[in-house]
């Protein structure tokens, strides 16, 4: 696995061993996203491809209260 130049020489972060690839399990990430308001979900979806995929999961939006979204 290649590391960015900025990360060389640093100890691995706390999530580097999660599920072997440094990613949170999808179920956990989905639960975290459910606590976020709409705008925070949108910003979080820009972090990486995996988070963007979670943002677009239908399960995330089934219980969303659209009356308080804006």
Number of C-alpha atoms within 10 A of each C-alpha: 4 6 8 7 7 7 11 10 8 7 8 11 9 8 12 13 12 11 10 9 10 13 14 17 11 13 9 9 15 17 12 12 20 17 12 12 14 18 11 11 19 16 12 16 18 13 10 9 10 15 21 16 12 19 22 12 11 9 13 17 14 9 9 14 10 9 6 8 9 7
